[in-house]
Structure formats: structure tokens, C-alpha cells
Amino acid sequence: MSSRRSRQSSSGASRITDDQIIQLISKLQQLLPGTRIQRSNKASASKVLQETCNYVRSLHREVDDLSDRLSQLLSTIDADSPEASIIRSLIM
């Protein structure tokens, strides 16, 4: 097989080429904060995917932390206040 082979999903319905994978990895790299992977440098696909996973995990931790903080704040104010309503809408 050549290096430009097509990949087929288990259903056989869609195919993605190596060039498309390279483009998708490049787009994904652009979404990562600059401090994680220098955008001017070409990183390996595995490095981009690893950094993406790390970044998503950190975002999950941040969301959990903010949610906890909002819950704590909600417990300190009047449940019927407009502020409480806003906080509840942020948590849900």
C-alpha cells in the first residue's frame, strides 16, 4: 500500500486520506493554547493528540472547580434572590 492510502470506517461509508488527517491535526493544533505547542513548529500527530487530551482534561478540572465554587456561593445567598437564579442557571 502507498503512504497516501485511504482509510475506511468499519461501516465502509466514509474514507479519510492521510492528507485530510494531516489537515485535521493542523487545525486541532491551532486550537491549542500557544504555550502547549508552539504553532510555528510542526509537532507530530501523536504530540498534538496528547496535548489536546491534556488540555481537555484541564478544561474539565476547571469546569468542575468553577461549578463547585458556584455551588458554594449559592449556599451562602438567599435561594429566592435574583443572584441565586443566575447562579443556578450557570450550574445547570
C-alpha positions as CSV (number, residue, x, y, z in Angstrom):
1,M,0.0,0.0,0.0
2,S,1.2,3.5,-0.7
3,S,1.6,6.2,2.0
4,R,-1.4,8.0,0.5
5,R,-3.8,5.1,1.1
6,S,-7.4,5.7,2.2
7,R,-8.7,4.7,5.5
8,Q,-12.2,3.2,5.6
9,S,-14.5,3.2,8.6
10,S,-16.0,-0.1,9.9
11,S,-19.2,0.8,8.1
12,G,-17.4,1.4,4.9
13,A,-19.4,4.6,4.3
14,S,-16.6,7.2,4.7
15,R,-13.0,7.4,3.8
16,I,-10.3,9.8,5.0
17,T,-7.0,10.3,3.4
18,D,-3.6,10.9,5.0
19,D,-3.7,14.4,3.7
20,Q,-7.1,15.0,5.4
21,I,-5.7,13.6,8.7
22,I,-2.7,16.0,8.4
23,Q,-5.1,18.9,7.8
24,L,-7.3,17.9,10.8
25,I,-4.3,17.6,13.1
26,S,-3.1,21.0,11.9
27,K,-6.5,22.5,12.7
28,L,-6.5,20.8,16.1
29,Q,-3.1,22.2,16.8
30,Q,-4.3,25.7,16.1
31,L,-7.0,25.3,18.7
32,L,-4.5,24.5,21.5
33,P,-3.1,27.4,23.6
34,G,0.2,28.6,22.2
35,T,2.1,27.7,25.4
36,R,1.4,24.0,25.0
37,I,2.7,23.5,21.4
38,Q,4.5,26.3,19.5
39,R,2.3,26.9,16.5
40,S,5.3,27.8,14.4
41,N,6.8,24.3,14.9
42,K,5.4,21.3,13.3
43,A,4.5,18.8,16.0
44,S,3.9,15.1,15.5
45,A,0.3,14.0,15.3
46,S,0.7,12.0,18.5
47,K,2.1,15.0,20.3
48,V,-0.8,17.2,19.2
49,L,-3.3,14.5,20.2
50,Q,-1.6,14.0,23.6
51,E,-1.6,17.8,24.2
52,T,-5.2,18.0,23.2
53,C,-6.2,15.3,25.7
54,N,-4.2,17.1,28.4
55,Y,-5.9,20.4,27.6
56,V,-9.4,18.9,27.6
57,R,-8.6,17.2,31.0
58,S,-7.5,20.6,32.3
59,L,-10.7,22.2,31.0
60,H,-12.8,19.5,32.7
61,R,-11.0,20.2,36.0
62,E,-11.6,23.9,35.6
63,V,-15.3,23.4,34.9
64,D,-15.6,21.2,38.0
65,D,-13.8,23.8,40.1
66,L,-16.0,26.6,38.9
67,S,-19.1,24.5,39.4
68,D,-18.0,23.8,43.0
69,R,-17.3,27.4,43.6
70,L,-20.7,28.4,42.2
71,S,-22.4,25.8,44.4
72,Q,-20.6,27.1,47.5
73,L,-21.7,30.7,46.6
74,L,-25.2,29.6,46.0
75,S,-25.3,28.0,49.5
76,T,-24.4,31.4,51.1
77,I,-27.1,33.5,49.5
78,D,-30.9,33.7,49.7
79,A,-32.3,30.9,47.5
80,D,-35.1,33.1,46.1
81,S,-32.8,36.0,45.1
82,P,-32.1,37.1,41.5
83,E,-28.4,36.2,42.1
84,A,-29.4,32.7,43.1
85,S,-31.4,32.3,40.0
86,I,-28.4,33.4,37.9
87,I,-26.1,31.0,39.7
88,R,-28.5,28.1,39.2
89,S,-28.7,28.8,35.5
90,L,-24.9,28.7,35.3
91,I,-24.7,25.4,37.1
92,M,-27.4,23.6,35.1
